[in-house]
Amino acid sequence: MHHSTVEPLRLATPVDADGFFFDLGSFYEQAELVADPRDPRGKRYALALLLSLLVLAKLCGEDTPTGIADWVHWRCARLVQAFQLARATMPSHNTFRRMLQLSELVSAVPGLLQRMLTAQPQAGLSQLIAVDGKTLRGTIMAAATQGVHLLAAYLPGEGLVLMQVLVERKENEIPAAPRLLQTLDLRGKIVMGDAMHTQREVSVQILSAGGEYIWYAKDNQPKLHQDIAQLFTAEVTGKGSGPVPTDFRTASQTDCGHGRIEKRMLTASSLLRGYLEWPGVEQVFKLERVITDLRRKPLRTEIVYGLTSLTPSEASPLRLIELTRRYWGIENGLHYRRDVTLHEDATRMTNASQAQVMASLNNFVIGLVLQHGFTNLAAARRYYAAHVNAAFKLLTRQPV
């Protein structure tokens, strides 16, 4: 018979010196639903406990297994009291590393974390789903050019990652996108991706699932790009003749910040509906971005073309501007925070499973603090480092 020295969690709620109740029942109970593949012999720490400690340490500013182990070590007495443990010890960094390398957690942990986030009132209700990929640079080995690459479906309006999938080494994001989207409920959602994801098959998949799409048209779809660009090219007319009537609808939006002024101008048309050989297309558009400094000195001008299954009544030019702008929130709201604030690329990870689980935990921390009113992740982590009890309270059932 196999025996384990792992200690069961006592769900009592003792009061600490600051008068807060420590109740990790909600997160811990969810974590206990994840099957533990480890051999029971010699197992000292429950999987749910290890995951809880990881999240707490990350909320309070630690990112590497070594830093996380040091964080729990120096708070051993407090954590033993909080979790009501019989043994006054904490896991080492090797224990955290071995746990993160369990391949079974790659698919189990994202589901656990998503359930925690989407259980909050109003969570997951925003329409726009941004699809984009990211390479975890800390997984690129010496003399190698590839590392772990993950494709994520992200709600920019909420800072919530709905799902992410691994892009296999011998493929790009194109075959990974259908695998990602088939895990989601797309009814009433608008899926948007960069030009790589402008694919007919993915468009059909989204429409069949009850969703809509917005794509950019670039050189990977040359005929599509040419047709849309030609529509918005100024027509040269001969003497005595006028231009062909169009249905062009325009809108513009100007923002000032970070020492520059950005003006976005979008022109939309339905004239190519029924002409383009593209499933479900209702509108095409031309988006021009003019960026100047505060003295109106030109910095750069960009023009991109796109298409959408949204009708003019569903998406006016102004709404298309807002949706396309919100899409890029995946760069600042997710990728930047994981790279710069959570030090994802600087964290060396030689195991693919560890990299994927850590990325899921990073997604969770971002979504969790945003749900609780923070807009600056770095400031949130500094706050929780100084108020550990508040970090504990994030993992309770208390609604936002």
N, C-alpha and C positions, 0 to 999 in steps of 0.2 A: 504494500500500500504506500502511496506517495503522501508525504506530509509537508505542510507548508508552515512557516513561521509568520506569515503575513497576519497583520492585526486587523480585525474588523473595525470599521468606523463606528464610534458611538455618537449618535445624533443628538446628544444633549447640547444645550446652548448656554455655556457658562458666560458670565459677565466679566469683562476684563476691567483694568483700572480706569479706562476711559468711559465705561458704562455702555459699551456696545455688545450686542449679542453676536456671537460667532455661529452662524448657521450655514454650513456649506452643503446642507442636504440637497438642494436643488441641483447644483452642478455635479456633486458627487453621485447622486442617484442616477443622473443621466449618464455619467461616465461609467457607472457599474453595468450599464447595458452593453458596453463594449466588451466582447469576449476577449479574455486574456489568454494568449497562446503560449505563455511561458510555462515551463515545467514547474509544477507546484513545489518540487523538492528544493529547499533552500530559499524560497521566495520570501523576502522580508517585508516588501512594501506593495500594497495593493496598487493595481494599475490606475484605479480612480484617484488614489492619493497622489501618485506621481503626476498625473495630468493636472490635478488641482494645484499642486505646488508649481508646476511649470507656468500655468496661467497667472498665478499670483506674482511670481517673480518677474514675468514679462510685463505685467501691469506696472510694476514698481521699478522698471528700468533695466532689467537684465535680459541678455539675448543669447549668450552662449551657454552650453551645458556647464562649463566651469563657473561662469558667473552666476548661473542659477543655483548650482550646488553651494557656492559660497554664501549666497543670499539666504538660503534656507538654513545653512549651518549656523550663521550668526543670529538667527531668529528661532533657534531650535526650541527653547523653552516656551516661547509664545505659540509656536505652531503645534507643539505637543499638546498644549492646553486647548488650542482652537479645535484640533481634530480629536481630542480626547484619546491620545495614544498611550498605550501602556509602556512602551519603550521610548526612552528619551534620546533617540538618535534620528538623524536625517539622512537621506540618500546621498551617495557620492556622485561626482560628475560622470563616472563610468556607468553607474546605474541609470542615470538619465540617458546617456548615449545608447546603451543597449536597448532601453525601452523604445527610444525614437527610431531605432533601426528595425523594429519589428514590421515586416512587410504587411501583416494583417491590419495594421493601424492606418495604412494609406487610404483605404476605402472607408474604414469605420469612423475615424476621428472627424473628417469633414461633416458627416451626417450628424454626429453628436453636437458639434459646434453650431451647425446651421439650425438645428432644433432649438438650441438655447436662444439664438438671436431672433428667429422668426416667431418665437412664442411671445415676444413683446407686442403690445397693442400697436396696430397700424404698420407693423414691420412687413416689408415685402410688397407693399401696395403700389409703389411708384412704377410707372410704365416702362421707362427706358432701360433696356439691358445692354450694357456695353461689353463687347467681346474683344479681348486682346490678350496677347501672350507676353511672357516675361521669362528670360533666362536667369537662373540663379547662378551668378558668376562665381560664388564660393564653391561651386561643384565642378568647375572646369579644372581638370588635372593639368599638371605640367606637360608641355608639348602637345596638349590637346586643344581643339578648337570648339568643342561642344560640351555643354553641361546639361543639367536638368532644365528642361523648358516646359513651363506650365501655361495652359490656356485657361483663362478665367472668364466667367460670366458675372458681371458686376453691376450693381444698382448705384449709379453715381449719385442719385438723389438721397441715398441713405448710407452710403459707405459700406454696403453689404455685399459680400461675395456669395452668390447663390451656389456656385459649384466651380471646381477647377479640375482639369484632367491633364494627364501627362501627354506631351507630344513625344512620340517615340523617336529614337535617334535617327532612323532611316526615313522619317517623314517630316513634313512641315505642318503648319497649322490647318491647312485645307482639309485633310481627312480627319483631323481631330475635332473640328468644329461640329460636324454632325453628331459625334459621340457626346460632346458637351451639351448640345441643345436638346438631345433626346431625353436627358435627365430632368428637364425643366418643364414646368407648366407655362406654356407660351400664350395662353388665352388672354387677350387684352393687352399683351405686351408688344413693345416695339424693339426689335433687335437691330443693333447697329455695330458695324465693324469697319476696319480699314479696308483698303482696296483688295488686299489678299483674300478677304472673305466674300468678295463680290462674285458669287458662284450661283449658277442656275439651280443646281440640285439643293443647295442650302436654302435658296429662296422658296423653292417648292416645299421643302420640309417645314419652314416657318409658317407659310400660308396654310398648309394642311393641318398644322397644330393650332390654328386659330390666332396666330400672331401677325404682325406686320414687320416690314424691314425698311432700313435706310442704308444704302450703300454708296461708296465713292466709286467713280469710274476712272481708272487710270490705264497705264500701258499694258497691264496684264489682261485687259479686255479691250483690245485696240479698236475693234469695230464699234463697240458700245461707246467708248470714249469719243471716237471720231464723230459719231452721229449726234451725240449730245452737244459736243463743242461746236459742230457746224450749225446747229439750231440757234445757238446764242452768238454766232459771228455776225457782225453788222453786215447787212445786205447792201451790195453796191447796185444801185439802180441807174438805168439809162435815162437820157433826156426825155422828159414828157411822161415818165412812168413813176409810180410810187412804190414803196415797199409793200410786201405781202402782209396782210393783217395778221397780227399775233394775239395771243392771249396772255402775254407776259405780265406777271404780277411780281412786284418788288417790295422789299422791306430792308431797312438798315438799322444798325445798332452800334453805338459807340461807347467804349469803356476807356477809362483812364486809370492807370496804376503801374507801379514798378517803374516809374520814369518814362512811360511811353503811352501813346494813345493808339488804340486799335479800333478801326472801323470795319464792320462786317456788312457787306451788301449781298443780298440773295435775290436772285431772279428765278421764278418757278414757272413751269409751263406744262400743260397737258397735251400739247400738240403731237407728241410722239407716242401717246397711248394708242395701242393697236398697230403701231408701226414697228416699234422695237421688238425684236424676238427675245423677249424677256418675260418670265412668268409674273403675272400680277402687277406689272408696273402701271402706275397711275399718273405720276409726275416725274419730271426731271428738273434739275436745278443747276444753276451756276452760282458758286459762292466765291466772293472776292474779299480778301482780307488785306487792308492797307494799314501798315504799322509805321507810325512816325514817333519821333521824340517829342518832348514837351514844347519844343520850339517849331514844331510841324516840319522838321527835317525828315525826309523819307528814310526809313530803315529797310523795309522790304515790302513787296507786294506778292501775294499768293492768289492763284486762281485754281479752284478745283471744281469738278463736275460730279454730279451724283444723281441717284434715282431712288424712288420710294414707292411702296405699295399704298401709301396713305393718299387719300383723295384730297382735293383742294379744300373741301369742307372739314376734313379731319386734320389737316395740317396746312395752315396758311404760311406764306413766306416767313412771317415773323416767328411762328412756332418752329419752323424748320431751322431758323437761325439758332433758336434757343436749344433745340434738341442736338444739333451738331456741336454746339459749344459745350453742352453738358456731357456729351460723349467723351470729350478729352479729359473729363474729370477722372477717368481711370488712370491717367498718367500722374496727375498731382495727388489725387485722393487715395490711390492704392499703390502704384509702383514706387512713387517717390517716398511715401511713408515707409514702405517696407525696406527700401534701399538705404535711405538716409537716417530715419528715426529708429528703425528696428534693426539696422545694420545687417540686413539679410545678405547682401552681396559680399560683405566683409567677413561673414562667418564661414569659416572653412568647414565644408561638409563633404566627406568622401563617400557617403552612402546615399543612394537615391531615395530610399525610404525615409531616412532622417530628414532629407531636404524637403520632401513633400509634406511630411507631418509638421515640420517647423513652419513652412509656408502657410499651412492651414491655421496653425496657432497664431501666426502674425495677422492673417485675415480676421480672425476672431477678435483679437485685441483691438484692432482698428474699428471694427463694427461695434464692439461693446462700448468703447469710450464715446463714440459718436452718438450712440443711442442715449447716452446719459448726459448729453448737452455740451460736450467738449467739441471744439472745432480744431484745436491744435493738439496733435497727438503727443508731441514732446512735452508741452506744458502739462498735459494730463498725466503723463508718467512721472513727472517731477512731483505733482500733487499726490499721487498715490504712494510714491516713495516716502513722502513725509506723513501720510495718513494711511497706514496699512489697513486699519479697520475699514476705511472706505473701500479699499480694494476687495476685502472680504465681502462687503455688502453688495458689491456688483454681482456676485455669484449666487445671490438669494433669489427667491421668487418674487421679491418686491417689484411691482411694475414701474416703468419709467413714469 
